[in-house]
């Protein structure tokens, strides 16, 4: 096929490609909320400790956060569709193994493998969108991509509640398999295996330093809640993280082919945006984890009732996303960020002091989602 014919075919199929990408993203994003609703069930069925519950949630996040800096450049070299499909297969296979885990340790391990698949899927999806859509349509396509992320987060709790109350808990993982099969099969027909024709040299030292540093940092932060900040088991990984990330910074400034352009962080808007995203993700993960246990262990709600009570967060998320750009155009991005973080902080504070008698409406979850 000629270059013009190939380009024309890719352009004609771009919305089908977006559909495959959307299925891939929603498959992965289910996981960010669906597992939280199942935590009490894991504790009851697998006899897991509180620390193991945290690791069931966070093992995926550690691997995902550590590997995403690497999988993006690898997809540029190896082929984005190939990376997407390989990641989906790995994610589905690990989901099947997780569904049949017989201990907390096994579930943590397979959840970590799911993180490897997620790290291959998410960067590839965004790269595919920017490759197949012309510049004037990329904003709309990326907006749909972000919206699908939100839909996955919103549907997850309710879907988890329905599964746990009617099926074996393993189906919270097995549900990933048919979605992955559809995305992989669709990808063979409509997603071009694009790659960067002039890829940068892979920054292997930077990848090793960043992966090791981020993994140690996240490990230390998670274990600090269980062991305390003044224990060697926490101080050692945090100190190691500081050393590795400092070496990563020095290396990235000197190498000719950096994994991350350190110069971007000198721009206040860029750094503020990254910080805002990190804080938002921390707040979202924390409130999902704590409120799930609160709703089921303190308020004695069923998994489905718990999932339904997360709906206001999803509604607030959609409301905030729908007006944020318009409000920012009128009052400025900084003020919008401040308003959002004030809402998140207020609801987090209310949740921290909630008791068994706290009225549900006082938690203000719709404000949290809006923020």
C-alpha positions in Angstrom: 0.0 0.0 0.0 1.3 3.4 -0.9 2.1 6.0 1.8 -0.9 8.1 0.6 -3.2 5.1 0.7 -2.0 4.0 4.1 -2.4 7.6 5.5 -5.9 7.8 4.0 -7.0 4.5 5.5 -5.6 5.5 8.9 -7.5 8.8 8.7 -10.8 7.1 7.6 -10.5 4.6 10.5 -9.4 7.1 13.1 -12.7 7.1 15.0 -12.7 3.3 15.1 -9.2 3.5 16.4 -10.4 5.8 19.1 -13.0 3.3 20.0 -10.4 0.6 20.4 -8.3 3.0 22.5 -11.3 3.9 24.6 -12.1 0.2 25.4 -8.4 -0.3 26.3 -8.4 2.7 28.7 -11.7 1.9 30.4 -10.5 -1.7 30.9 -7.5 -0.4 32.8 -9.3 2.5 34.6 -11.9 0.1 36.0 -9.2 -1.2 38.2 -8.5 2.1 40.0 -11.9 2.0 41.8 -13.3 -1.5 41.3 -10.7 -3.1 43.6 -11.3 -0.7 46.5 -15.0 -1.9 46.9 -13.7 -5.5 47.0 -11.2 -4.9 49.8 -13.4 -6.1 52.7 -14.2 -9.2 50.7 -10.5 -9.9 50.1 -9.9 -9.5 53.9 -12.7 -12.0 54.7 -12.0 -14.5 52.0 -8.2 -14.4 51.9 -7.6 -13.5 55.5 -5.5 -10.5 54.5 -4.0 -8.0 56.9 -4.6 -4.3 56.7 -1.1 -3.8 55.2 -1.8 -6.5 52.6 -5.0 -4.6 51.6 -2.9 -1.5 51.0 -0.5 -3.5 48.9 -3.3 -5.1 46.9 -4.3 -1.6 45.8 -0.8 0.0 45.6 1.2 -2.8 44.0 -0.3 -2.0 40.6 0.3 1.8 41.1 3.9 1.3 42.1 4.7 -0.7 38.9 2.6 1.6 36.7 4.2 4.8 38.0 7.7 3.3 37.8 7.5 1.9 34.3 5.5 4.6 32.4 8.6 6.7 31.7 10.1 3.6 30.0 7.2 2.1 28.1 6.4 5.3 26.2 9.8 5.5 24.5 9.8 1.7 24.0 6.4 2.0 22.2 7.9 4.7 19.9 10.6 2.2 18.8 8.8 -1.1 18.9 5.4 0.1 17.6 2.5 1.6 19.5 -0.2 -0.9 18.5 2.1 -3.8 19.3 2.8 -2.3 22.7 -0.9 -1.7 23.3 -1.8 -5.3 22.3 1.0 -6.9 24.3 0.0 -4.8 27.4 -3.6 -5.9 27.0 -2.7 -9.5 26.8 -0.4 -9.3 29.9 -3.1 -7.4 31.8 -5.8 -10.0 30.9 -3.5 -12.9 31.8 -2.6 -11.4 35.1 -6.3 -10.7 35.8 -7.1 -14.3 35.3 -4.4 -15.4 37.7 -5.5 -12.8 40.3 -9.1 -14.1 40.1 -7.9 -17.5 41.3 -5.4 -16.2 44.0 -5.6 -18.1 47.3 -3.7 -15.7 49.5 -3.0 -12.0 49.9 0.6 -12.5 48.7 -0.5 -14.1 45.5 -3.0 -11.4 44.8 -0.4 -8.7 45.4 2.0 -10.3 43.0 -0.6 -10.7 40.2 -1.8 -7.1 40.8 1.8 -6.0 40.3 1.9 -7.9 37.0 -1.3 -6.1 36.0 0.6 -2.9 36.7 3.1 -3.9 34.0 0.3 -4.4 31.5 -1.2 -1.0 32.5 2.1 0.7 32.0 2.3 -0.6 28.5 -1.3 0.3 27.6 -1.8 3.9 28.9 1.2 5.6 27.2 0.5 3.8 23.9 -3.1 4.9 23.8 -2.3 8.6 24.0 0.5 8.2 21.4 -1.8 6.4 19.0 -4.4 9.2 19.3 -1.8 11.9 18.5 -0.6 9.9 15.6 -3.9 9.1 13.8 -5.7 12.4 14.4 -4.8 15.6 12.6 -3.8 18.5 14.9 -7.2 20.2 14.6 -9.0 17.1 15.9 -6.5 16.1 18.6 -8.1 18.2 21.3 -11.5 16.6 20.8 -10.0 13.1 20.7 -7.9 13.6 23.8 -10.9 15.1 25.5 -12.9 11.8 24.7 -9.9 9.8 26.0 -9.9 11.8 29.3 -13.7 11.4 29.5 -13.4 7.6 29.1 -10.9 7.6 32.0 -13.5 9.4 34.1 -16.2 6.9 33.0 -14.1 4.0 34.1 -13.5 5.5 37.5 -17.2 6.3 37.9 -18.6 2.9 36.8 -16.0 0.8 38.8 -17.6 1.0 42.3 -21.1 0.1 41.2 -19.9 -2.7 38.9 -17.8 -4.1 41.8 -20.8 -4.0 44.1 -23.0 -5.9 41.6 -20.3 -8.5 41.0 -19.4 -9.1 44.7 -23.1 -9.5 45.7 -24.0 -11.8 42.9 -20.8 -13.6 41.8 -17.5 -14.9 43.1 -15.2 -12.0 44.0 -12.7 -13.2 41.3 -15.1 -11.7 38.6 -13.9 -8.2 39.6 -10.7 -9.3 37.7 -12.2 -11.7 35.1 -14.4 -8.9 33.8 -11.2 -7.4 32.3 -10.7 -10.4 30.0 -13.6 -9.9 27.5 -12.8 -6.2 27.2 -9.1 -6.9 26.5 -10.1 -9.5 23.9 -12.3 -7.0 22.1 -9.6 -4.4 22.2 -6.9 -6.7 20.9 -9.0 -8.1 18.1 -10.2 -4.6 17.1 -6.6 -3.4 17.2 -5.5 -5.9 14.7 -7.9 -4.5 12.1 -8.0 -0.7 12.7 -5.0 0.5 14.9 -1.9 1.2 12.8 1.4 0.0 14.3 3.0 3.5 14.1 6.4 4.3 15.5 8.8 7.2 15.6 10.9 7.0 12.5 13.8 8.8 14.3 13.6 7.5 17.9 15.9 8.9 20.5 18.5 6.6 21.9 16.9 4.8 24.8 18.2 6.3 28.1 18.8 3.0 30.0 20.7 4.5 33.0 17.9 7.1 33.4 15.2 4.4 33.2 17.0 2.3 35.8 17.5 5.2 38.2 13.9 6.6 37.8 12.3 3.2 38.2 14.3 2.3 41.2 13.9 5.7 42.8 10.1 5.9 42.3 9.6 2.3 43.5 11.6 2.9 46.7 9.8 6.2 47.3 6.3 4.8 47.0 7.3 1.7 49.1 8.6 3.9 51.9 5.5 6.1 51.9 3.1 3.1 52.0 5.0 1.4 54.8 5.3 4.5 56.9 1.6 4.3 57.7 2.1 0.8 59.2 5.6 1.0 60.7 6.0 4.7 61.5 8.5 7.3 60.1 11.3 6.5 62.5 11.9 2.8 61.6 14.7 1.5 59.5 12.3 -0.3 57.2 10.9 3.1 56.2 14.0 5.4 56.5 16.2 3.1 54.3 14.0 3.0 51.2 13.2 6.7 51.5 16.9 7.5 51.7 17.6 5.2 48.8 14.9 7.0 46.8 16.4 10.4 47.5 19.9 9.1 46.3 18.6 7.5 43.2 16.3 10.4 42.2 19.1 12.8 42.8 21.4 10.8 40.6 18.6 10.6 38.0 18.4 14.4 38.0 22.1 14.8 37.6 22.2 12.2 34.8 19.3 13.7 32.9 20.9 17.1 32.9 24.1 15.7 31.4 23.0 13.0 29.0 22.5 13.8 25.3 19.3 11.7 25.1 17.4 12.3 28.4 14.4 10.3 29.4 12.8 13.5 30.8 13.5 17.0 29.7 14.5 18.5 33.1 14.3 22.0 31.6 10.5 21.7 31.5 10.4 21.8 35.3 11.9 25.3 35.3 8.6 26.5 33.8 6.3 27.4 36.7 3.1 26.5 34.9 4.5 23.0 34.0 5.7 22.3 37.5 2.5 23.5 39.1 0.4 21.4 36.7 2.5 18.3 37.5 2.2 19.0 41.3 -1.6 19.5 41.0 -2.0 16.2 39.1 0.1 14.3 41.7 -1.9 15.8 44.7 -5.2 15.1 43.0 -4.2 11.5 42.4 -3.1 11.0 46.0 -6.3 12.5 47.3 -8.4 10.3 45.0 -6.6 7.1 45.9 -6.7 7.9 49.6 -10.4 8.9 49.8 -11.4 5.8 47.8 -9.4 3.5 50.1 -10.6 5.0 53.4 -14.2 5.5 52.5 -14.6 1.9 51.2 -13.5 0.5 54.5 -15.5 3.1 56.4 -18.7 2.4 54.5 -18.4 -1.4 54.9 -16.8 -1.8 58.3 -18.1 1.2 60.2 -21.5 1.8 58.5 -22.1 -1.9 57.6 -23.2 -1.1 54.0 -23.1 -3.9 51.4 -20.6 -3.7 48.5 -23.4 -2.5 46.2 -24.7 0.1 48.6 -21.1 1.3 49.0 -20.6 1.5 45.3 -23.8 3.5 44.9 -22.6 5.9 47.6 -19.6 6.8 45.4 -21.9 8.1 42.7 -21.7 11.7 43.9 -17.9 11.7 43.3 -18.5 10.7 39.7 -21.2 13.3 39.3 -19.0 16.0 40.7 -16.2 14.8 38.4 -18.3 15.2 35.4 -19.7 18.6 36.5 -16.3 20.0 37.3 -14.8 18.7 34.0 -17.7 20.2 32.1 -17.2 23.8 33.4 -13.5 23.9 34.3 -12.3 25.3 31.0 -15.0 27.9 30.8 -14.5 29.1 34.4 -10.7 29.1 33.9 -11.2 31.4 30.8 -13.0 33.9 33.0 -11.1 33.9 36.3 -7.8 32.2 35.4 -6.4 28.7 35.8 -4.7 29.4 39.2 -8.0 30.4 40.9 -9.7 27.3 39.5 -7.0 25.1 40.9 -7.2 26.8 44.3 -11.0 26.3 44.4 -10.6 22.7 43.4 -8.0 21.9 46.0 -10.0 23.7 48.7 -12.9 21.5 47.9 -10.7 18.4 48.0 -9.1 19.5 51.3 -12.5 20.2 52.9 -14.0 16.8 52.1 -10.8 15.0 53.1 -10.9 16.7 56.5 -14.6 15.8 57.0 -13.8 12.1 56.0 -10.9 12.0 58.5 -13.2 12.9 61.4 -16.3 10.9 60.3 -17.9 8.5 62.8 -20.5 5.8 62.6 -23.2 8.5 63.3 -22.0 11.1 60.7 -24.8 11.8 58.2 -23.8 10.7 54.7 -24.6 14.1 53.2 -22.0 15.8 55.5 -19.2 14.0 53.7 -19.8 16.2 50.7 -18.6 13.7 48.2 -20.0 15.6 45.2 -17.7 18.5 46.2 -14.7 16.2 46.3 -15.5 15.0 42.7 -16.0 18.6 41.6 -12.7 19.6 43.1 
